[in-house]
Amino acid sequence: MTSDADNIIGLYERRAHDWANDRSRSGGFMEKAWLDRFLAMVKPGGTILDIGCGFGKPIAAYLIEQGFDVCGIDSSPTMISLCQRDFPEHEWLVGDMRMVSLGRRFDGIIAWDSFFHLTHADQRAMFPVFRVHAAPSAPLMFTSGPAHGEAIGELHGETLYHASLDPDEYRSLLAVNNFSVVDQKSDDPDCGGHTIWLARRNAKADE
């Protein structure tokens, strides 16, 4: 399935407007309860790095509405252009999450429905990226699959790659990179069946 994983960046760029339209029509806001828990751990007005921000709605939009300063990164130039159009006072960057190196730390990091499009190896390599961008005590929230494996979905007739590590491996990677798990829920029925990880950077940040 490696070729399917390699196609993710091009797929989301080709289907950027389709995805934005689908997401806008989906209605509801199933992520709100988890986002509120995440935001309760971020200092008021703090900076949040949204990795795989898409077109900014509803996740980044909600963070901004709550008074936080968002920096979003996504591989799709079209998605980022939509963010820049709708939220011009915030920072939006075109880039591959695997290569993020911004040289600064954030008060919170979120990778919702984005990180799980990476291969197993690329997911493992993301945890040092999370670490170097997280301020002391910053929360990290991401979605994964419930168990080790790969799966293929569909987006407007094209294959959509997903992968997940084993929960024990996520726990180990978080611990090695100086994060403590705050909560984790697999197949959350109140959040559309998402598997969610909420962790916190340990108070003493390493260099």
Secondary structure, DSSP 8 states (H G I E B T S, - for coil): -HHHHHTHHHHHHHTHHHHHHHHHHS-S-TTHHHHHHHHTTS-TT-EEEEET-TT-TTHHHHHHHTT-EEEEEES-HHHHHHHHHH-TTSEEEE--GGG---SS-BSEEEETTSGGGS-HHHHHHHHHHHHHHB-TT-EEEEEE-SSSEEEEEEETTEEEEEEE--HHHHHHHHHHTTEEEEEEEEEEGGGTTEEEEEEEE-SS---
